[in-house]
Amino acid sequence: MCRKIGSNLLATSLLFTFLLLLSAGLAFAEPALNQTRSAGITPGGPSNPGDKSSLIVTPDYLIGPEDVLEITVWRNADLSKLVSVRPDGRISLPLIGDVSAVGKTASQLAEDIANKLKEYKENPQVSIVVKEVNSYAIYVLGEVAKPGKYPLKSKTTLLQAITLASGFTPTAARNKIVVFRFGKDGEGQIKIKASYDDIVLRDGSNQNIELKPGDQIVVPSETMVLVP
């Protein structure tokens, strides 16, 4: 009888000790879990899934300035390079020199490079991976409150770009806005003129163009505008 009572007491004591330890462990773990959640980290997952999705590009993605490309030429390590697209829209590769990259898909650029390499290599096979997307941005310059580089997160018009830059300064020639844009296949630049008053007050909505990555919006000063 005494042995049975002793066994029950021992079991009860062990159960009580286990519950205390479990309670203490939960109390210790809870602040750490809360701290992890407050830092935007999901236990067992990436700290910010959005950062990963921003690196994913579709096959029809058009290469832009400052994008980083991994160019692989099959069975030729010397010609395989990790390159950054220059501001002029070109990249430089051994043997073939400068190649226009802006405005092309990865497959189109790979085909262009392969065609140029045919002078030096029989049946070259080229593949391109866009490693970093840095070109989805526009530049608002001149007489705006906050000139600078602005990321393109969605479709953006000229008026929206002016708003992103916090509007005009008092000396802005707002009817002499110029948008500089890379031409087809990155060859040269085209110049698009726009008037703020025409867009807002007159029938000039066609001047409120949808901007493309790499566009440079320049708002000159009234003192810079030449009289025709």
Long-range contacts (C-beta under 8 A, 24 or more apart in sequence): 54-133, 55-132, 55-133, 57-106, 57-130, 57-133, 59-105, 59-106, 59-107, 60-105, 61-105, 61-106, 61-130, 61-133, 62-102, 62-103, 62-104, 62-105, 62-213, 63-101, 63-102, 63-103, 63-104, 63-105, 63-106, 63-109, 63-130, 63-135, 64-102, 64-103, 64-134, 64-135, 64-136, 64-213, 64-214, 65-89, 65-102, 65-134, 65-135, 65-182, 65-214, 66-134, 66-135, 67-101, 67-130, 67-132, 67-133, 67-134, 67-135, 68-130, 68-131, 68-132, 68-134, 69-101, 69-106, 69-109, 69-128, 69-129, 69-130, 69-131, 70-128, 70-129, 70-130, 70-131, 71-110, 71-113, 71-126, 71-127, 71-128, 72-126, 72-127, 72-128, 72-129, 73-113, 73-117, 73-121, 73-124, 73-125, 73-126, 74-124, 74-125, 74-126, 74-127, 76-121, 76-124, 79-117, 82-131, 85-135, 88-186, 89-182, 89-186, 90-186, 95-120, 96-120, 100-185, 100-186, 100-187, 101-186, 102-135, 102-182, 102-185, 102-186, 102-214, 103-182, 103-183, 103-184, 103-185, 103-186, 104-185, 104-186, 106-130, 135-213, 135-214, 136-213, 137-213, 137-214, 138-211, 138-213, 138-214, 138-215, 138-216, 138-217, 139-215, 139-216, 139-217, 140-164, 140-165, 140-217, 140-219, 141-216, 141-217, 141-218, 141-219, 142-172, 142-218, 142-219, 142-220, 142-221, 143-168, 143-169, 143-171, 143-172, 143-173, 143-219, 143-220, 143-221, 144-168, 144-169, 144-172, 144-219, 145-169, 152-211, 152-213, 155-210, 156-210, 156-211, 157-208, 157-209, 157-210, 157-211, 158-194, 158-199, 158-207, 158-208, 158-209, 158-211, 158-217, 159-196, 159-199, 159-200, 159-208, 161-211, 161-217, 162-196, 162-217, 162-219, 168-196, 168-219, 171-221, 171-222, 171-223, 172-219, 172-220, 172-221, 172-222, 173-219, 173-220, 173-221, 173-222, 173-224, 173-225, 174-219, 176-219, 176-220, 176-225, 177-217, 177-218, 177-219, 178-217, 178-218, 178-220, 179-209, 179-211, 179-215, 179-216, 179-217, 179-218, 180-215, 180-216, 180-218, 181-212, 181-214, 181-215, 181-216, 182-214
